Amino acid sequence: MWQIFDKHNLYPPAPPLTRYKETTFSSAKKKLVDYVVLDNAVNKKLDALTTSKLCVRMNTLQKIERQVLYQFATLLQQRAKVKRSNMGTEGNLSSEQLHLFDSHGYLVLESFASPEEIDSMRKRMEQLLDDFDFSSTASIFSTKNQQQTTNDHFFQSADKISFFWEEKAFDEDGNLKQPKQLSINKVGHALHDKDAVFNKFSSSDKVSSMLRSLGYQRPVVIQSMYIFKQPGIGGEVVPHQDNSFLYTEPTTCTGLWLALEDATIVNGCLWAIPGSHKNGLVRRFLRDDSGVHFDKPSPCYNQKDFVPLEVNAGSLVVIHGDLIHQSFENQSSKSRHAYSLHVVDTNGCKWAEDNWIRRNVDPEPLYSS
Ligand SMILES: O=C(O)CCC(=O)C(=O)O
């Protein structure tokens, strides 16, 4: 943590700048400066001494700079945490719920959405699917093979309602094996912005109130996804942290995952490693001229560390941006629909330019406090 520097390390004594030799004249009984031109060897020695001391000073300053930046980031995080606990009464989360969220990295809020809200979102999605002309795109969404399948369709979806196929939706000849309604992996990434029904839930008072509890000052929904986890072919989502994809400095992403159907071990519920958010962000998903890539390989996670988050329809799972979570393939005959929002703060932090999402227009905040 905070390290006190010895003053010698902080400010090494200045190297001798005067290159005079002192001699003593016994008759004058005082020291006089003798203007002697030093030989090359002495000059070199002095130069070496000066350079090394300047390097020490430079290193020390760089070390201090790093410590100050680290402390600043920690302070911002602590400020958000304190704000969270003070605001427990303002937002709709109790201090007990906030404590659970801080210790586990996730929180399940049962009956967060009403049956009517769920019904309206599911019906709206049915309609969007019916209207979707599936010959317009054949992009397959796969988190296993993200680099190849990430293309313009993916980038452009940041501010559109775009459809992504299940990897196993097609046969060897490229024909759909089942109706399009049962072949879509997800719809994203701007449902919250472009569709009135999804916007209503996403910008509802209860969502904002919960974000206030979490200490958000100027939150924006940066992406939304309707995830189908189709029966039989619903693809797995490999272990990840949401902050990898939606990075701010300091990190502020929170996932809000709403179950639109009961989610169980059988139909592919979420799994998470409790407390894993405390170990920080492991890697980032970067976009550059050549596409997207992770900056580091994924660590190997021990599956024994994951716990299933089985929830009923209407439950909201609040997911800390650094929480390691995943979901398995759905091999059952029952779908597992969910609506997922990702929120970042736009106050006191900076959106990373090398994130995959580059919105043409800055998103409107849910509120500003
Ligand atoms: O719905 C799933 O299976 C995974 C969703 C997820 O990981 C997320 O929304 O961050």
Ligand as a Chemical Component Dictionary entry (heavy atoms), coordinates in Angstrom:
data_LIG
# 
_chem_comp.id                   LIG 
_chem_comp.type                 NON-POLYMER 
_chem_comp.pdbx_formal_charge   0 
_chem_comp.three_letter_code    LIG 
# 
loop_
_chem_comp_atom.comp_id 
_chem_comp_atom.atom_id 
_chem_comp_atom.alt_atom_id 
_chem_comp_atom.type_symbol 
_chem_comp_atom.charge 
_chem_comp_atom.model_Cartn_x 
_chem_comp_atom.model_Cartn_y 
_chem_comp_atom.model_Cartn_z 
_chem_comp_atom.pdbx_ordinal 
LIG O1 O1 O 0 -26.951 -15.062 -20.582 1  
LIG C1 C1 C 0 -25.892 -15.670 -20.520 2  
LIG O2 O2 O 0 -25.844 -16.879 -20.648 3  
LIG C2 C2 C 0 -24.603 -14.933 -20.274 4  
LIG C3 C3 C 0 -24.807 -13.478 -20.132 5  
LIG C4 C4 C 0 -23.604 -12.758 -19.673 6  
LIG O3 O3 O 0 -22.580 -13.299 -19.393 7  
LIG C5 C5 C 0 -23.669 -11.312 -19.558 8  
LIG O4 O4 O 0 -24.717 -10.712 -19.839 9  
LIG O5 O5 O 0 -22.626 -10.711 -19.173 10 
# 
loop_
_chem_comp_bond.comp_id 
_chem_comp_bond.atom_id_1 
_chem_comp_bond.atom_id_2 
_chem_comp_bond.value_order 
_chem_comp_bond.pdbx_ordinal 
LIG O1 C1 DOUB 1 
LIG C1 O2 SING 2 
LIG C1 C2 SING 3 
LIG C2 C3 SING 4 
LIG C3 C4 SING 5 
LIG C4 O3 DOUB 6 
LIG C4 C5 SING 7 
LIG C5 O4 DOUB 8 
LIG C5 O5 SING 9 
# 
